Amino acid sequence: MAVGVLALQGSFREHIACLRKLGVEAMEVRKPEQLEGLAGLIIPGGESTTMAKLAEHYHLFPALREFGTSGKPIWGTCAGLIFLADKAVGQKAGGQDLLGGLDCTVHRNFFGCQLNSFETQLPVPALVSEEGGPSSFRAVFIRAPAITEAGPSVEVLAEYTVPSNFQASSLDQVEGQEELQKVIVAVRQKNLMATAFHPELTSDMRWHRYFLKMVNGDKNLECRKESSMMGL
Ligand code: GLN
């Protein structure tokens, strides 16, 4: 079983390293024909406009859409989430072509600019803690997007409670939602999964394991934190 990582720009090397640490064959994808035979695909974080332009340049859009509509799992992280969304809003949004498929509206730079990047302990009920109690994940948000609207077929895997002292001007840019207290930062819709943060930049492999279970068609998606076992 081989899993591809879209390798046009962004943090594709980090995702590949995670997959290989988990013993999975990982392939860089830059050309449409490299999608053939892959069991799943990760679209990494980076810069979504650049990624979309490169995908256009390499004639990847039809093959990527076909890959998703055929039911093969795709996981988008950060810019990858934006790329998978049906609609993007916010600063500089609108000009780029999106892959789409995820019934969501995403605010491209919801959490502000690079300087507003942050880490937080995020409650994620879908991931099982080592102790069996409530689970959380150390999430790295880098110039991160957030989902401000999700359709009924979208399963919310994690939400972030926006602190009351949140300064980023982007909150005002979410039309009609100035009072927004919680935003969605991880979702699943059938074969599509998306996270607004970067699990590939941590040593906690539970999101990668979660995705690999989707790739394996496993209905039992609970993943245990096994980073120490994997020597990570
Ligand atoms: N907000 C960025 C964009 O618009 C994504 C940032 C990231 O992937 N870390 O593409």
Residues whose N, C-alpha, C, O or C-beta is under 5 A from the ligand:
A	BS01	LIG	G45 G46 E47 S48 T49 T77 C78 A79 R108 N109 I142 R143 A144 P145
